């Protein structure tokens, strides 16, 4: 009985971590393919449970199949949102001048490689008005603007999905 409870706990935790691994809430795997395009709680729970219990995400990630990517990046957009919520004014200033501690922190948070930081800082400065389009810009506006700018820059496009 204890083994079954432990197994259920492990499976539910693996399903939860799998759900947090991708922006589609369920990660990649057979369950994602089976329930693709469906929305709502039930299809998401079924997809993540299928992905977690069959253990097919590991195979999909290592083989680049089942909707998984070998070069995927684990991202947590909530961390970026929380960071922006508390640092938006400081970040706006740093972006406007193209450098600063808050901008450096954002770059580190989204995983900008050291070799790309100069381009990241330059892009945020050059496209400041696209990223922060008004004095009333909120966190979601800034995230959308930053994603658009990063996606347009060949050297930085890989970071657009992390914000």
QUISUL-V470074 format. One line per field, one symbol per residue. phi: phi as a letter, one per 20 degrees, with the letter a starting at -180 (. if undefined). Layout:
phi->???
//
This chain:
phi->.ffffffffffffffffffeebfemcmdpgffffdgnecofgfffffffffffemefgffffdmdmmecfdfcfccffffgfffgecffffgffffemapffffffgffenffgfdffffffffffdgfeedfbfegdgffffffffffffeegfdgfeffee
//
